[in-house]
Amino acid sequence: MMLFIISALFGVIGMIVSARLKGKFNHYAQVPVASGMTGRDVANAMLKYYNIYDVEVTAVEGSLTDHYNPANKTVNLSHDVYYGNHVSAAAVAAHECGHAVQHATAYTALTMRSRLVPIVNISANLQQYLFMFGIVGMTSLKSPVILMVAIAAFAVTTLFSLITLPVEFDASRRALVWLKNTNTAIGVEYDGAKDALKWAALTYVVAALAAITQLLYLVFMMLGRRD
């Protein structure tokens, strides 16, 4: 039951941070950039600045669905970002291009995260089954094997969450440096972009803390069985 409580608690915290992020995005979406550049323009300009010509910028459905896909080398921007000429669009577009720059320069953390994806998918599916049948119920049957499997699955997803942190923070750093050095976002525009990206990063921090807490709980459960 405690594992479910931990998950629910961080789920609520995550929802609060996500709501705050969405509020920040909507707020800065009302602040136009003086250059008039859309998110698509920002992305193309940043890619060109770093001499990256094999990455395509595309528009995708949804809100805050922006992402970089290293498999097919595409910067995928939601419609609000792709067509928007405001601070939020500039910040998000530059951030996703930050991932493209990481990929082009073989940024170590991004490479490690990409290699973990297949294993993480298996672990995530395994966690769903553990929650479905109830990890507490299983461990109450005194099955250390099942508990060890759970720990292994949560360890993989925790590692993935931890590696994601430097990847996301570095992408934001690259975005802000480029926005500032090229005068794409200046003054209040730059401050707004920095604020928006800070809240985006916090969503990953919450996810990492949740993963660590869940893993530690399972480890302590295992240690308690040995006492």
N, C-alpha and C positions, 0 to 999 in steps of 0.2 A: 504493500500500500504506500509506503514511504516513497518509492520510486515514482509512483503515479503522482503523488503530491508535489514532488520536486519538479516533475515535468510540467504539471499544471501551473505551478508558481512561476517558473521561467517562461511558460507560455503566455501568462498574463503580462509579465514584464516585457516580453517581446512585442506583444500587441500594443502596449503603451508606447514603446520606442518607435514602432512602425507607424503608429498614428501620428506621433510627433514628427517623424520624417515626412510623412505625407503632407502634414500641415506646413512644414518648412518648404517643401517642393511647391505647394500651391501658392505660398506667400511670395517666394522668389520668382514664380512664374508670372507674377504681376510686375516684375522689375525688368524692363527691357535693357538689352545691352546696347551701348552707344554705337557699336560697330554695325548693328543690324544683322549680324550673322546668325543663321539658324544653327540648330544642333548639327545638322548635316554639314553645313559649311565649316563649323568648328572642327568636326571630326576629320574632314578631308584636309583641312589646313594643317592640323596637328600631325596627321600621317605624312603629309608631304614634307613638313618641317624635319621629321626624323627619317626622311628618305625611305618610307615604307610605301611601296606601290602595288603590293600583292594582296592588300586587304580591302575588301569591299564594305561600304557603308550601306546598310539596308534599313528599311522601316518595318517594324513588327507590331502586331496587335497588342492591346493591353496597356495598363498604366504601371509605370516603374518596372517594366519587363526588360529593361535595357541590359545587355550583356555582350561580352566578347566571346566568340566561339573559335577556339584555337584549331579545331578539327578542320573547318573549312575557311578559316581566316576571314571572318566577317564581324564587323562591329554592328550589332543589332540595336537600333534605337526605337523606343516607343514613339507613336505618332506625335505626342505632345513635345517630345524632345527633338525628333527628326525635323519637324516643321517649325518648332518654336524658336523665337529670337529673343529669349529672355535669359536671365541668370541661371535658372534651374537647368535649362536645356544646355547651356554652355558648360556648366559644371559636370553634368552627367555624361555628355558626349566626350569631354576631355578625359574623364575618369575611365571610360570604357576604352578609349584610345591608349590610355596609360597601360592597360593590359596588353594591347597590341604591341606597344613598345617593349614591354616585358618579354613577350613572346619572341620578338625580333632579336632581342639581346640575350636570349636564353637565361632569363632571370631564374635563379636557382629555386626559389620558393614556388614559383609558378610551374616549373618543370616537375618538381616533386608532387605538387597537388594534382597535376594532370595524370601522373603515373598512378596515383592512388585512386582515381575515379572508379575503375572497374571493381576494385576491392571494396570501396566504400558503398557502391551500389548493392553488393552482396550483403554487406554488414547491415545496411539500412533495412533491407528486406527481412533479414533475420531478426532485427529488433522489432519489426512490426509483428512478427509471429510471437515473439516473446511477450509483447504487450497484449496481444490478442488472447493468449492463453493464461496470462497473468504470471509474471515472474515470481511474485510472492508465493503463489500457489505451488509453483514448480519447486522452489527452493524449500518449501515446507515439507516436501517429500524426501528431503535430505539427499538431493542429487547434486553433488559437487561438480559433476561433469557438466550439467546444464548451466550451473552458475559460472563455471570457467568459460563456457562458450559465450555466455552473455557478456562477461568481462572482456573477452577478446573482441567481440562485435563492437562494444562501446568504446574500447581502446582505439580501434581503427577510426571510428567517426570522430572521436575526440582529437586524435592526431590530425585528421583532416581539418577540423575546425581551427586548431591552433596554427596550422600552416597557412590557412586562409587569411589569418590576421595580417601578417606582413605583406601578403599579396595585395590585399585591399588597401592597406595604409600606404603602401608604396605607389599603387596606381593613383591614389588621390594626391600624393606628394608630387608625382610627375605631372599630374593635371594642373595643379596649382602653380607649379614652377613655370609651366608653359604658358598658362593664362596670363601670368604676371610679366614674364619676360617678353612676350609678344604684344603686350598691351591689349590683349583680347578682352580681358576683364580688368578694369581699373577702379580704384576707390571703393565705393559701396558695392560695386559689382563683384569685385574680388572678395570682399568681406562676406558677401552673401553666398558666393560659391564655396568659400571655405566653411561657412556655417552649415550649409546643406550637406556637404561631403562628410562633415564631422558626425552628423546624425546618421548618415548612411553607414558609416564605420561602426557606430555603436550597435547596430543591429547584429553585426558579426561578433562583437564583443559579448553580447548577451548570449548568443548561440554557443560561443566557446565556453562561457562560464557554466551554462546549463550542462554541456557535455562533460566538463570536468567534474561537476558536482555529482552527476549520475554515476560516472565511472568510480569516483571515490566511494560512493555509497555501496556499490557492488563489491569493491575491494575490501571495505571494512566488514561487509557481510561475510565474505569468504574467510577473512582473518578471525572473525568471531566464531566461525564454525570450528576452527582449528584449536581454539582455546578450551 
